[in-house]
Amino acid sequence: MRLDAFIKGDVYIDFPSEDAKFRFEHATRKVYRRFYGKPEDEISPSSDLYNQAICAGNQINRNEYYRD
């Protein structure tokens, strides 16, 4: 994943190996996690799972983030 995406705007990540999706909200610098089929929760940007997703996940769009 290209890290410059975090500078440009909101970023959505799918991490299928953990059945999780992540959303970085650029305006507030907050991070949210959704396990497939569940509502999202705010998490710390230092979350191990989130950082693994940045390295090994797939960048997706907003519609894909909310689709299950």
mmCIF file of the N, C-alpha and C atoms, coordinates in Angstrom:
data_MODEL
# 
_entry.id   MODEL 
# 
loop_
_atom_site.group_PDB 
_atom_site.id 
_atom_site.type_symbol 
_atom_site.label_atom_id 
_atom_site.label_alt_id 
_atom_site.label_comp_id 
_atom_site.label_asym_id 
_atom_site.label_entity_id 
_atom_site.label_seq_id 
_atom_site.pdbx_PDB_ins_code 
_atom_site.Cartn_x 
_atom_site.Cartn_y 
_atom_site.Cartn_z 
_atom_site.occupancy 
_atom_site.B_iso_or_equiv 
_atom_site.pdbx_formal_charge 
_atom_site.auth_seq_id 
_atom_site.auth_comp_id 
_atom_site.auth_asym_id 
_atom_site.auth_atom_id 
_atom_site.pdbx_PDB_model_num 
ATOM 1   N N  . MET A 1 1  ? 0.852   -1.170  0.000  1.00 0.00 ? 1  MET A N  1 
ATOM 2   C CA . MET A 1 1  ? 0.000   0.000   0.000  1.00 0.00 ? 1  MET A CA 1 
ATOM 3   C C  . MET A 1 1  ? 0.897   1.232   0.000  1.00 0.00 ? 1  MET A C  1 
ATOM 4   N N  . ARG A 1 2  ? 0.467   2.233   -0.717 1.00 0.00 ? 2  ARG A N  1 
ATOM 5   C CA . ARG A 1 2  ? 1.237   3.481   -0.791 1.00 0.00 ? 2  ARG A CA 1 
ATOM 6   C C  . ARG A 1 2  ? 0.917   4.352   0.416  1.00 0.00 ? 2  ARG A C  1 
ATOM 7   N N  . LEU A 1 3  ? 1.930   4.693   1.169  1.00 0.00 ? 3  LEU A N  1 
ATOM 8   C CA . LEU A 1 3  ? 1.722   5.478   2.380  1.00 0.00 ? 3  LEU A CA 1 
ATOM 9   C C  . LEU A 1 3  ? 1.336   6.925   2.086  1.00 0.00 ? 3  LEU A C  1 
ATOM 10  N N  . ASP A 1 4  ? 1.609   7.410   0.880  1.00 0.00 ? 4  ASP A N  1 
ATOM 11  C CA . ASP A 1 4  ? 1.211   8.776   0.552  1.00 0.00 ? 4  ASP A CA 1 
ATOM 12  C C  . ASP A 1 4  ? -0.304  8.923   0.501  1.00 0.00 ? 4  ASP A C  1 
ATOM 13  N N  . ALA A 1 5  ? -1.031  7.832   0.446  1.00 0.00 ? 5  ALA A N  1 
ATOM 14  C CA . ALA A 1 5  ? -2.495  7.883   0.473  1.00 0.00 ? 5  ALA A CA 1 
ATOM 15  C C  . ALA A 1 5  ? -2.989  8.515   1.774  1.00 0.00 ? 5  ALA A C  1 
ATOM 16  N N  . PHE A 1 6  ? -2.257  8.336   2.859  1.00 0.00 ? 6  PHE A N  1 
ATOM 17  C CA . PHE A 1 6  ? -2.648  8.884   4.155  1.00 0.00 ? 6  PHE A CA 1 
ATOM 18  C C  . PHE A 1 6  ? -2.520  10.408  4.190  1.00 0.00 ? 6  PHE A C  1 
ATOM 19  N N  . ILE A 1 7  ? -1.713  10.952  3.324  1.00 0.00 ? 7  ILE A N  1 
ATOM 20  C CA . ILE A 1 7  ? -1.544  12.409  3.237  1.00 0.00 ? 7  ILE A CA 1 
ATOM 21  C C  . ILE A 1 7  ? -2.678  13.028  2.423  1.00 0.00 ? 7  ILE A C  1 
ATOM 22  N N  . LYS A 1 8  ? -3.163  12.283  1.446  1.00 0.00 ? 8  LYS A N  1 
ATOM 23  C CA . LYS A 1 8  ? -4.146  12.807  0.492  1.00 0.00 ? 8  LYS A CA 1 
ATOM 24  C C  . LYS A 1 8  ? -5.581  12.823  1.013  1.00 0.00 ? 8  LYS A C  1 
ATOM 25  N N  . GLY A 1 9  ? -5.941  11.907  1.904  1.00 0.00 ? 9  GLY A N  1 
ATOM 26  C CA . GLY A 1 9  ? -7.333  11.856  2.364  1.00 0.00 ? 9  GLY A CA 1 
ATOM 27  C C  . GLY A 1 9  ? -7.624  10.604  3.157  1.00 0.00 ? 9  GLY A C  1 
ATOM 28  N N  . ASP A 1 10 ? -8.907  10.282  3.261  1.00 0.00 ? 10 ASP A N  1 
ATOM 29  C CA . ASP A 1 10 ? -9.332  9.093   3.987  1.00 0.00 ? 10 ASP A CA 1 
ATOM 30  C C  . ASP A 1 10 ? -8.781  7.846   3.299  1.00 0.00 ? 10 ASP A C  1 
ATOM 31  N N  . VAL A 1 11 ? -8.458  6.838   4.106  1.00 0.00 ? 11 VAL A N  1 
ATOM 32  C CA . VAL A 1 11 ? -7.912  5.591   3.582  1.00 0.00 ? 11 VAL A CA 1 
ATOM 33  C C  . VAL A 1 11 ? -8.735  4.434   4.134  1.00 0.00 ? 11 VAL A C  1 
ATOM 34  N N  . TYR A 1 12 ? -9.059  3.504   3.255  1.00 0.00 ? 12 TYR A N  1 
ATOM 35  C CA . TYR A 1 12 ? -9.828  2.316   3.620  1.00 0.00 ? 12 TYR A CA 1 
ATOM 36  C C  . TYR A 1 12 ? -8.981  1.096   3.292  1.00 0.00 ? 12 TYR A C  1 
ATOM 37  N N  . ILE A 1 13 ? -8.900  0.159   4.241  1.00 0.00 ? 13 ILE A N  1 
ATOM 38  C CA . ILE A 1 13 ? -8.046  -1.019  4.081  1.00 0.00 ? 13 ILE A CA 1 
ATOM 39  C C  . ILE A 1 13 ? -8.854  -2.274  4.400  1.00 0.00 ? 13 ILE A C  1 
ATOM 40  N N  . ASP A 1 14 ? -8.722  -3.269  3.541  1.00 0.00 ? 14 ASP A N  1 
ATOM 41  C CA . ASP A 1 14 ? -9.296  -4.588  3.797  1.00 0.00 ? 14 ASP A CA 1 
ATOM 42  C C  . ASP A 1 14 ? -8.160  -5.509  4.207  1.00 0.00 ? 14 ASP A C  1 
ATOM 43  N N  . PHE A 1 15 ? -8.368  -6.251  5.285  1.00 0.00 ? 15 PHE A N  1 
ATOM 44  C CA . PHE A 1 15 ? -7.365  -7.194  5.778  1.00 0.00 ? 15 PHE A CA 1 
ATOM 45  C C  . PHE A 1 15 ? -8.050  -8.554  5.911  1.00 0.00 ? 15 PHE A C  1 
ATOM 46  N N  . PRO A 1 16 ? -8.247  -9.242  4.767  1.00 0.00 ? 16 PRO A N  1 
ATOM 47  C CA . PRO A 1 16 ? -9.053  -10.461 4.764  1.00 0.00 ? 16 PRO A CA 1 
ATOM 48  C C  . PRO A 1 16 ? -8.537  -11.592 5.645  1.00 0.00 ? 16 PRO A C  1 
ATOM 49  N N  . SER A 1 17 ? -7.242  -11.666 5.884  1.00 0.00 ? 17 SER A N  1 
ATOM 50  C CA . SER A 1 17 ? -6.724  -12.759 6.721  1.00 0.00 ? 17 SER A CA 1 
ATOM 51  C C  . SER A 1 17 ? -7.232  -12.668 8.162  1.00 0.00 ? 17 SER A C  1 
ATOM 52  N N  . GLU A 1 18 ? -7.695  -11.475 8.566  1.00 0.00 ? 18 GLU A N  1 
ATOM 53  C CA . GLU A 1 18 ? -8.248  -11.291 9.918  1.00 0.00 ? 18 GLU A CA 1 
ATOM 54  C C  . GLU A 1 18 ? -9.728  -10.914 9.882  1.00 0.00 ? 18 GLU A C  1 
ATOM 55  N N  . ASP A 1 19 ? -10.353 -11.002 8.695  1.00 0.00 ? 19 ASP A N  1 
ATOM 56  C CA . ASP A 1 19 ? -11.767 -10.631 8.529  1.00 0.00 ? 19 ASP A CA 1 
ATOM 57  C C  . ASP A 1 19 ? -12.044 -9.232  9.080  1.00 0.00 ? 19 ASP A C  1 
ATOM 58  N N  . ALA A 1 20 ? -11.149 -8.299  8.758  1.00 0.00 ? 20 ALA A N  1 
ATOM 59  C CA . ALA A 1 20 ? -11.257 -6.947  9.299  1.00 0.00 ? 20 ALA A CA 1 
ATOM 60  C C  . ALA A 1 20 ? -11.034 -5.908  8.208  1.00 0.00 ? 20 ALA A C  1 
ATOM 61  N N  . LYS A 1 21 ? -11.639 -4.742  8.437  1.00 0.00 ? 21 LYS A N  1 
ATOM 62  C CA . LYS A 1 21 ? -11.439 -3.583  7.574  1.00 0.00 ? 21 LYS A CA 1 
ATOM 63  C C  . LYS A 1 21 ? -11.112 -2.395  8.469  1.00 0.00 ? 21 LYS A C  1 
ATOM 64  N N  . PHE A 1 22 ? -10.359 -1.457  7.924  1.00 0.00 ? 22 PHE A N  1 
ATOM 65  C CA . PHE A 1 22 ? -9.929  -0.290  8.685  1.00 0.00 ? 22 PHE A CA 1 
ATOM 66  C C  . PHE A 1 22 ? -10.207 0.972   7.893  1.00 0.00 ? 22 PHE A C  1 
ATOM 67  N N  . ARG A 1 23 ? -10.467 2.040   8.637  1.00 0.00 ? 23 ARG A N  1 
ATOM 68  C CA . ARG A 1 23 ? -10.723 3.342   8.013  1.00 0.00 ? 23 ARG A CA 1 
ATOM 69  C C  . ARG A 1 23 ? -9.905  4.383   8.749  1.00 0.00 ? 23 ARG A C  1 
ATOM 70  N N  . PHE A 1 24 ? -9.061  5.097   8.009  1.00 0.00 ? 24 PHE A N  1 
ATOM 71  C CA . PHE A 1 24 ? -8.308  6.229   8.547  1.00 0.00 ? 24 PHE A CA 1 
ATOM 72  C C  . PHE A 1 24 ? -9.031  7.492   8.094  1.00 0.00 ? 24 PHE A C  1 
ATOM 73  N N  . GLU A 1 25 ? -9.473  8.276   9.050  1.00 0.00 ? 25 GLU A N  1 
ATOM 74  C CA . GLU A 1 25 ? -10.188 9.523   8.767  1.00 0.00 ? 25 GLU A CA 1 
ATOM 75  C C  . GLU A 1 25 ? -9.175  10.667  8.788  1.00 0.00 ? 25 GLU A C  1 
ATOM 76  N N  . HIS A 1 26 ? -8.876  11.171  7.626  1.00 0.00 ? 26 HIS A N  1 
ATOM 77  C CA . HIS A 1 26 ? -7.812  12.164  7.470  1.00 0.00 ? 26 HIS A CA 1 
ATOM 78  C C  . HIS A 1 26 ? -8.060  13.428  8.297  1.00 0.00 ? 26 HIS A C  1 
ATOM 79  N N  . ALA A 1 27 ? -9.268  13.952  8.293  1.00 0.00 ? 27 ALA A N  1 
ATOM 80  C CA . ALA A 1 27 ? -9.578  15.225  8.960  1.00 0.00 ? 27 ALA A CA 1 
ATOM 81  C C  . ALA A 1 27 ? -9.325  15.172  10.468 1.00 0.00 ? 27 ALA A C  1 
ATOM 82  N N  . THR A 1 28 ? -9.605  14.027  11.093 1.00 0.00 ? 28 THR A N  1 
ATOM 83  C CA . THR A 1 28 ? -9.463  13.900  12.547 1.00 0.00 ? 28 THR A CA 1 
ATOM 84  C C  . THR A 1 28 ? -8.274  13.052  12.970 1.00 0.00 ? 28 THR A C  1 
ATOM 85  N N  . ARG A 1 29 ? -7.658  12.358  12.005 1.00 0.00 ? 29 ARG A N  1 
ATOM 86  C CA . ARG A 1 29 ? -6.548  11.440  12.266 1.00 0.00 ? 29 ARG A CA 1 
ATOM 87  C C  . ARG A 1 29 ? -6.974  10.246  13.124 1.00 0.00 ? 29 ARG A C  1 
ATOM 88  N N  . LYS A 1 30 ? -8.265  9.927   13.108 1.00 0.00 ? 30 LYS A N  1 
ATOM 89  C CA . LYS A 1 30 ? -8.769  8.790   13.870 1.00 0.00 ? 30 LYS A CA 1 
ATOM 90  C C  . LYS A 1 30 ? -8.784  7.536   12.999 1.00 0.00 ? 30 LYS A C  1 
ATOM 91  N N  . VAL A 1 31 ? -8.711  6.388   13.670 1.00 0.00 ? 31 VAL A N  1 
ATOM 92  C CA . VAL A 1 31 ? -8.717  5.102   12.991 1.00 0.00 ? 31 VAL A CA 1 
ATOM 93  C C  . VAL A 1 31 ? -9.888  4.276   13.519 1.00 0.00 ? 31 VAL A C  1 
ATOM 94  N N  . TYR A 1 32 ? -10.580 3.621   12.594 1.00 0.00 ? 32 TYR A N  1 
ATOM 95  C CA . TYR A 1 32 ? -11.723 2.781   12.937 1.00 0.00 ? 32 TYR A CA 1 
ATOM 96  C C  . TYR A 1 32 ? -11.507 1.388   12.367 1.00 0.00 ? 32 TYR A C  1 
ATOM 97  N N  . ARG A 1 33 ? -12.019 0.383   13.091 1.00 0.00 ? 33 ARG A N  1 
ATOM 98  C CA . ARG A 1 33 ? -11.917 -1.012  12.667 1.00 0.00 ? 33 ARG A CA 1 
ATOM 99  C C  . ARG A 1 33 ? -13.304 -1.616  12.585 1.00 0.00 ? 33 ARG A C  1 
ATOM 100 N N  . ARG A 1 34 ? -13.525 -2.410  11.557 1.00 0.00 ? 34 ARG A N  1 
ATOM 101 C CA . ARG A 1 34 ? -14.759 -3.192  11.421 1.00 0.00 ? 34 ARG A CA 1 
ATOM 102 C C  . ARG A 1 34 ? -14.381 -4.640  11.167 1.00 0.00 ? 34 ARG A C  1 
ATOM 103 N N  . PHE A 1 35 ? -14.848 -5.528  11.998 1.00 0.00 ? 35 PHE A N  1 
ATOM 104 C CA . PHE A 1 35 ? -14.768 -6.932  11.636 1.00 0.00 ? 35 PHE A CA 1 
ATOM 105 C C  . PHE A 1 35 ? -15.944 -7.206  10.706 1.00 0.00 ? 35 PHE A C  1 
ATOM 106 N N  . TYR A 1 36 ? -15.748 -8.083  9.754  1.00 0.00 ? 36 TYR A N  1 
ATOM 107 C CA . TYR A 1 36 ? -16.783 -8.353  8.756  1.00 0.00 ? 36 TYR A CA 1 
ATOM 108 C C  . TYR A 1 36 ? -18.137 -8.575  9.430  1.00 0.00 ? 36 TYR A C  1 
ATOM 109 N N  . GLY A 1 37 ? -19.134 -7.850  8.953  1.00 0.00 ? 37 GLY A N  1 
ATOM 110 C CA . GLY A 1 37 ? -20.501 -8.002  9.448  1.00 0.00 ? 37 GLY A CA 1 
ATOM 111 C C  . GLY A 1 37 ? -20.778 -7.330  10.780 1.00 0.00 ? 37 GLY A C  1 
ATOM 112 N N  . LYS A 1 38 ? -19.824 -6.599  11.326 1.00 0.00 ? 38 LYS A N  1 
ATOM 113 C CA . LYS A 1 38 ? -19.980 -5.943  12.634 1.00 0.00 ? 38 LYS A CA 1 
ATOM 114 C C  . LYS A 1 38 ? -19.879 -4.430  12.480 1.00 0.00 ? 38 LYS A C  1 
ATOM 115 N N  . PRO A 1 39 ? -20.370 -3.667  13.468 1.00 0.00 ? 39 PRO A N  1 
ATOM 116 C CA . PRO A 1 39 ? -20.196 -2.210  13.425 1.00 0.00 ? 39 PRO A CA 1 
ATOM 117 C C  . PRO A 1 39 ? -18.742 -1.833  13.693 1.00 0.00 ? 39 PRO A C  1 
ATOM 118 N N  . GLU A 1 40 ? -18.372 -0.622  13.315 1.00 0.00 ? 40 GLU A N  1 
ATOM 119 C CA . GLU A 1 40 ? -16.991 -0.192  13.509 1.00 0.00 ? 40 GLU A CA 1 
ATOM 120 C C  . GLU A 1 40 ? -16.769 0.353   14.906 1.00 0.00 ? 40 GLU A C  1 
ATOM 121 N N  . ASP A 1 41 ? -15.508 0.274   15.350 1.00 0.00 ? 41 ASP A N  1 
ATOM 122 C CA . ASP A 1 41 ? -15.072 0.802   16.638 1.00 0.00 ? 41 ASP A CA 1 
ATOM 123 C C  . ASP A 1 41 ? -13.848 1.669   16.394 1.00 0.00 ? 41 ASP A C  1 
ATOM 124 N N  . GLU A 1 42 ? -13.720 2.745   17.154 1.00 0.00 ? 42 GLU A N  1 
ATOM 125 C CA . GLU A 1 42 ? -12.504 3.550   17.087 1.00 0.00 ? 42 GLU A CA 1 
ATOM 126 C C  . GLU A 1 42 ? -11.392 2.790   17.795 1.00 0.00 ? 42 GLU A C  1 
ATOM 127 N N  . ILE A 1 43 ? -10.211 2.789   17.180 1.00 0.00 ? 43 ILE A N  1 
ATOM 128 C CA . ILE A 1 43 ? -9.057  2.117   17.772 1.00 0.00 ? 43 ILE A CA 1 
ATOM 129 C C  . ILE A 1 43 ? -7.859  3.063   17.765 1.00 0.00 ? 43 ILE A C  1 
ATOM 130 N N  . SER A 1 44 ? -6.847  2.678   18.471 1.00 0.00 ? 44 SER A N  1 
ATOM 131 C CA . SER A 1 44 ? -5.611  3.464   18.509 1.00 0.00 ? 44 SER A CA 1 
ATOM 132 C C  . SER A 1 44 ? -4.831  3.265   17.210 1.00 0.00 ? 44 SER A C  1 
ATOM 133 N N  . PRO A 1 45 ? -4.241  4.330   16.675 1.00 0.00 ? 45 PRO A N  1 
ATOM 134 C CA . PRO A 1 45 ? -3.400  4.174   15.492 1.00 0.00 ? 45 PRO A CA 1 
ATOM 135 C C  . PRO A 1 45 ? -2.186  3.270   15.737 1.00 0.00 ? 45 PRO A C  1 
ATOM 136 N N  . SER A 1 46 ? -1.862  3.012   16.992 1.00 0.00 ? 46 SER A N  1 
ATOM 137 C CA . SER A 1 46 ? -0.734  2.140   17.302 1.00 0.00 ? 46 SER A CA 1 
ATOM 138 C C  . SER A 1 46 ? -1.130  0.661   17.389 1.00 0.00 ? 46 SER A C  1 
ATOM 139 N N  . SER A 1 47 ? -2.388  0.348   17.097 1.00 0.00 ? 47 SER A N  1 
ATOM 140 C CA . SER A 1 47 ? -2.866  -1.034  17.134 1.00 0.00 ? 47 SER A CA 1 
ATOM 141 C C  . SER A 1 47 ? -2.002  -1.937  16.251 1.00 0.00 ? 47 SER A C  1 
ATOM 142 N N  . ASP A 1 48 ? -1.583  -3.070  16.798 1.00 0.00 ? 48 ASP A N  1 
ATOM 143 C CA . ASP A 1 48 ? -0.772  -4.016  16.032 1.00 0.00 ? 48 ASP A CA 1 
ATOM 144 C C  . ASP A 1 48 ? -1.521  -4.506  14.790 1.00 0.00 ? 48 ASP A C  1 
ATOM 145 N N  . LEU A 1 49 ? -2.786  -4.838  14.954 1.00 0.00 ? 49 LEU A N  1 
ATOM 146 C CA . LEU A 1 49 ? -3.567  -5.349  13.828 1.00 0.00 ? 49 LEU A CA 1 
ATOM 147 C C  . LEU A 1 49 ? -3.695  -4.299  12.724 1.00 0.00 ? 49 LEU A C  1 
ATOM 148 N N  . TYR A 1 50 ? -3.911  -3.054  13.099 1.00 0.00 ? 50 TYR A N  1 
ATOM 149 C CA . TYR A 1 50 ? -4.001  -1.967  12.121 1.00 0.00 ? 50 TYR A CA 1 
ATOM 150 C C  . TYR A 1 50 ? -2.679  -1.814  11.365 1.00 0.00 ? 50 TYR A C  1 
ATOM 151 N N  . ASN A 1 51 ? -1.579  -1.854  12.072 1.00 0.00 ? 51 ASN A N  1 
ATOM 152 C CA . ASN A 1 51 ? -0.279  -1.702  11.426 1.00 0.00 ? 51 ASN A CA 1 
ATOM 153 C C  . ASN A 1 51 ? 0.059   -2.896  10.543 1.00 0.00 ? 51 ASN A C  1 
ATOM 154 N N  . GLN A 1 52 ? -0.384  -4.078  10.908 1.00 0.00 ? 52 GLN A N  1 
ATOM 155 C CA . GLN A 1 52 ? -0.236  -5.235  10.035 1.00 0.00 ? 52 GLN A CA 1 
ATOM 156 C C  . GLN A 1 52 ? -1.053  -5.047  8.759  1.00 0.00 ? 52 GLN A C  1 
ATOM 157 N N  . ALA A 1 53 ? -2.258  -4.489  8.908  1.00 0.00 ? 53 ALA A N  1 
ATOM 158 C CA . ALA A 1 53 ? -3.115  -4.254  7.747  1.00 0.00 ? 53 ALA A CA 1 
ATOM 159 C C  . ALA A 1 53 ? -2.493  -3.232  6.802  1.00 0.00 ? 53 ALA A C  1 
ATOM 160 N N  . ILE A 1 54 ? -1.852  -2.225  7.341  1.00 0.00 ? 54 ILE A N  1 
ATOM 161 C CA . ILE A 1 54 ? -1.184  -1.234  6.492  1.00 0.00 ? 54 ILE A CA 1 
ATOM 162 C C  . ILE A 1 54 ? -0.117  -1.928  5.641  1.00 0.00 ? 54 ILE A C  1 
ATOM 163 N N  . CYS A 1 55 ? 0.605   -2.863  6.236  1.00 0.00 ? 55 CYS A N  1 
ATOM 164 C CA . CYS A 1 55 ? 1.686   -3.549  5.525  1.00 0.00 ? 55 CYS A CA 1 
ATOM 165 C C  . CYS A 1 55 ? 1.187   -4.632  4.566  1.00 0.00 ? 55 CYS A C  1 
ATOM 166 N N  . ALA A 1 56 ? 0.167   -5.363  4.965  1.00 0.00 ? 56 ALA A N  1 
ATOM 167 C CA . ALA A 1 56 ? -0.228  -6.543  4.189  1.00 0.00 ? 56 ALA A CA 1 
ATOM 168 C C  . ALA A 1 56 ? -1.644  -6.499  3.639  1.00 0.00 ? 56 ALA A C  1 
ATOM 169 N N  . GLY A 1 57 ? -2.427  -5.479  3.995  1.00 0.00 ? 57 GLY A N  1 
ATOM 170 C CA . GLY A 1 57 ? -3.801  -5.395  3.531  1.00 0.00 ? 57 GLY A CA 1 
ATOM 171 C C  . GLY A 1 57 ? -3.913  -4.778  2.145  1.00 0.00 ? 57 GLY A C  1 
ATOM 172 N N  . ASN A 1 58 ? -5.146  -4.667  1.689  1.00 0.00 ? 58 ASN A N  1 
ATOM 173 C CA . ASN A 1 58 ? -5.446  -4.101  0.373  1.00 0.00 ? 58 ASN A CA 1 
ATOM 174 C C  . ASN A 1 58 ? -6.211  -2.805  0.525  1.00 0.00 ? 58 ASN A C  1 
ATOM 175 N N  . GLN A 1 59 ? -5.762  -1.770  -0.157 1.00 0.00 ? 59 GLN A N  1 
ATOM 176 C CA . GLN A 1 59 ? -6.508  -0.518  -0.126 1.00 0.00 ? 59 GLN A CA 1 
ATOM 177 C C  . GLN A 1 59 ? -7.799  -0.699  -0.921 1.00 0.00 ? 59 GLN A C  1 
ATOM 178 N N  . ILE A 1 60 ? -8.907  -0.260  -0.338 1.00 0.00 ? 60 ILE A N  1 
ATOM 179 C CA . ILE A 1 60 ? -10.226 -0.367  -0.967 1.00 0.00 ? 60 ILE A CA 1 
ATOM 180 C C  . ILE A 1 60 ? -10.874 1.008   -0.950 1.00 0.00 ? 60 ILE A C  1 
ATOM 181 N N  . ASN A 1 61 ? -12.052 1.107   -1.558 1.00 0.00 ? 61 ASN A N  1 
ATOM 182 C CA . ASN A 1 61 ? -12.767 2.388   -1.538 1.00 0.00 ? 61 ASN A CA 1 
ATOM 183 C C  . ASN A 1 61 ? -13.834 2.380   -0.445 1.00 0.00 ? 61 ASN A C  1 
ATOM 184 N N  . ARG A 1 62 ? -14.462 3.520   -0.271 1.00 0.00 ? 62 ARG A N  1 
ATOM 185 C CA . ARG A 1 62 ? -15.461 3.700   0.799  1.00 0.00 ? 62 ARG A CA 1 
ATOM 186 C C  . ARG A 1 62 ? -16.603 2.695   0.684  1.00 0.00 ? 62 ARG A C  1 
ATOM 187 N N  . ASN A 1 63 ? -17.115 2.490   -0.526 1.00 0.00 ? 63 ASN A N  1 
ATOM 188 C CA . ASN A 1 63 ? -18.225 1.550   -0.716 1.00 0.00 ? 63 ASN A CA 1 
ATOM 189 C C  . ASN A 1 63 ? -17.839 0.123   -0.330 1.00 0.00 ? 63 ASN A C  1 
ATOM 190 N N  . GLU A 1 64 ? -16.632 -0.275  -0.657 1.00 0.00 ? 64 GLU A N  1 
ATOM 191 C CA . GLU A 1 64 ? -16.165 -1.611  -0.299 1.00 0.00 ? 64 GLU A CA 1 
ATOM 192 C C  . GLU A 1 64 ? -15.991 -1.759  1.212  1.00 0.00 ? 64 GLU A C  1 
ATOM 193 N N  . TYR A 1 65 ? -15.607 -0.669  1.873  1.00 0.00 ? 65 TYR A N  1 
ATOM 194 C CA . TYR A 1 65 ? -15.450 -0.706  3.325  1.00 0.00 ? 65 TYR A CA 1 
ATOM 195 C C  . TYR A 1 65 ? -16.773 -1.023  4.014  1.00 0.00 ? 65 TYR A C  1 
ATOM 196 N N  . TYR A 1 66 ? -17.851 -0.425  3.551  1.00 0.00 ? 66 TYR A N  1 
ATOM 197 C CA . TYR A 1 66 ? -19.145 -0.603  4.203  1.00 0.00 ? 66 TYR A CA 1 
ATOM 198 C C  . TYR A 1 66 ? -19.917 -1.815  3.673  1.00 0.00 ? 66 TYR A C  1 
ATOM 199 N N  . ARG A 1 67 ? -19.431 -2.441  2.626  1.00 0.00 ? 67 ARG A N  1 
ATOM 200 C CA . ARG A 1 67 ? -20.115 -3.620  2.043  1.00 0.00 ? 67 ARG A CA 1 
ATOM 201 C C  . ARG A 1 67 ? -19.720 -4.877  2.791  1.00 0.00 ? 67 ARG A C  1 
ATOM 202 N N  . ASP A 1 68 ? -20.704 -5.738  3.047  1.00 0.00 ? 68 ASP A N  1 
ATOM 203 C CA . ASP A 1 68 ? -20.425 -7.068  3.633  1.00 0.00 ? 68 ASP A CA 1 
ATOM 204 C C  . ASP A 1 68 ? -21.248 -8.097  2.935  1.00 0.00 ? 68 ASP A C  1 
# 
